[in-house]
Amino acid sequence: MPDLLTIGELSARSGVAPSALRYYERLGLIRADRTGGNQRRYARAELRRVAFIRISQQVGVSLDEIREALDSLPEARTPSPQDWARLSASWRSRLDERIRLLTKLRDDLDGCIGCGCLSLQRCTLNNPEDTLAGEGPGARLVLPRPTDDPTLAGSLN
């Protein structure tokens, strides 16, 4: 088993804690072989899968969606550049919406963070008499309204 990595080696090479690697394995995101002493051994290709998981999480993709993406690959192989292009294209609209929201937050919320405003005279989110309460919880003028795009509901958490 010369090309196999221990969990410590995979952790050191990937920058992911061993506990997270065990969790990824439990979820079926990565695979390990076992030695006679029941120790985990990972193929070097699992490094790419771990990198794929980390990058996907950074852009806001849930572990369930990552599992679906990895399960869609033939023979449970490591994502290729073509696979990444196909999968990331399906996540592009979510990224665009996050960018839009972050840009709005950056541009509009220098003095506060949505509520507990420091200056009601200049606040772009001013909500006299709490008139927006009828629309539901949260920062109603910043977050997309559920009726705007139902595919985004819950995706910005």
C-alpha positions in Angstrom: 0.0 0.0 0.0 2.8 2.5 -0.8 0.6 5.1 -2.5 -1.9 5.3 0.3 -2.0 8.2 2.9 -2.8 7.9 6.5 -5.5 10.2 7.9 -2.8 12.4 9.4 -1.0 12.7 6.1 -4.3 13.5 4.2 -5.1 16.1 6.9 -1.6 17.7 6.6 -1.7 17.7 2.8 -5.3 19.0 2.5 -5.5 21.4 5.4 -8.6 19.6 6.7 -8.8 18.3 10.3 -8.9 14.5 10.8 -12.4 14.9 12.4 -13.7 16.6 9.3 -12.2 13.9 7.1 -13.9 11.2 9.1 -17.1 13.1 8.8 -16.7 13.4 5.0 -16.1 9.7 4.9 -19.2 9.0 7.0 -21.2 11.1 4.5 -19.7 9.1 1.6 -17.8 12.1 0.1 -14.5 10.4 0.4 -13.4 6.8 0.7 -10.8 5.0 2.7 -9.4 1.5 2.7 -8.7 -0.2 6.0 -5.6 -2.0 7.1 -5.6 -5.2 9.1 -5.5 -3.0 12.2 -8.6 -1.1 11.0 -6.6 2.1 10.3 -7.8 4.3 7.4 -5.7 4.6 4.3 -6.6 7.0 1.6 -5.7 6.9 -2.1 -3.8 10.1 -3.2 -6.7 10.9 -5.5 -8.8 11.6 -2.4 -6.7 14.9 -2.0 -8.5 16.2 -5.1 -11.9 15.2 -3.8 -11.2 17.0 -0.5 -10.1 20.1 -2.4 -13.3 19.9 -4.5 -15.3 19.7 -1.2 -13.5 22.6 0.4 -13.9 24.8 -2.7 -17.5 23.9 -3.1 -18.2 24.7 0.5 -16.5 28.1 0.1 -18.9 29.1 -2.6 -21.9 28.1 -0.5 -22.7 24.6 -1.8 -24.1 22.3 0.9 -22.5 18.9 1.7 -25.7 17.2 0.4 -25.3 19.0 -2.9 -21.6 18.1 -3.0 -22.4 14.5 -2.4 -24.9 14.6 -5.3 -22.3 16.1 -7.5 -19.7 13.5 -6.6 -22.2 10.7 -7.0 -23.0 11.9 -10.5 -19.4 11.2 -11.6 -18.8 7.9 -13.4 -17.3 5.1 -11.2 -17.1 7.5 -8.3 -14.0 9.1 -9.7 -12.3 12.3 -8.8 -13.7 15.4 -10.5 -11.9 16.4 -13.7 -11.6 20.0 -14.9 -14.5 19.2 -17.3 -16.6 17.9 -14.3 -15.8 21.0 -12.3 -16.8 23.3 -15.2 -20.2 21.4 -15.6 -20.9 21.3 -11.8 -19.8 24.9 -11.1 -22.0 26.2 -14.0 -25.0 24.8 -12.2 -24.0 26.8 -9.1 -23.2 30.0 -11.0 -26.6 31.7 -10.4 -26.2 31.1 -6.6 -22.8 32.7 -6.7 -24.1 35.7 -8.7 -26.8 36.2 -6.1 -24.3 36.0 -3.3 -22.1 38.6 -5.1 -25.1 40.9 -5.6 -26.1 40.6 -1.9 -22.6 41.2 -0.7 -22.1 44.1 -3.0 -25.4 45.6 -1.7 -24.3 45.0 1.9 -20.9 46.6 1.3 -22.4 49.6 -0.5 -25.4 50.2 1.8 -24.5 49.2 5.2 -21.3 51.1 6.2 -22.9 52.4 9.4 -24.9 49.4 10.5 -25.8 45.8 9.8 -29.5 45.7 8.8 -31.0 46.7 12.1 -30.0 48.3 15.3 -29.1 51.2 13.0 -26.8 53.9 14.3 -28.4 56.7 12.3 -32.1 56.5 11.4 -31.8 59.8 9.6 -29.5 58.4 6.9 -30.4 54.7 7.0 -31.3 53.1 3.7 -33.2 50.4 5.6 -35.4 52.8 7.6 -38.6 51.0 8.5 -41.0 53.4 10.3 -43.6 51.7 12.5 -42.1 48.3 11.6 -44.2 48.2 8.4 -42.1 45.4 6.9 -42.9 43.0 9.8 -45.9 41.7 7.8 -43.5 40.4 5.1 -41.8 38.1 7.5 -38.7 37.9 9.6 -35.2 39.1 8.7 -33.7 42.0 6.9 -36.5 42.4 4.4 -34.8 45.2 2.4 -31.5 43.4 2.0 -32.2 39.7 1.7 -34.1 38.5 -1.4 -37.8 38.0 -0.8 -38.9 34.4 -1.1 -41.3 35.4 -3.9 -38.5 37.0 -5.9 -36.9 33.7 -6.7 -38.1 30.5 -5.0 -34.9 28.7 -6.0 -32.9 31.0 -3.6 -35.1 30.4 -0.6 -32.7 29.2 2.2 -29.6 29.2 -0.1 -28.1 32.2 1.5 -27.8 30.9 5.0 
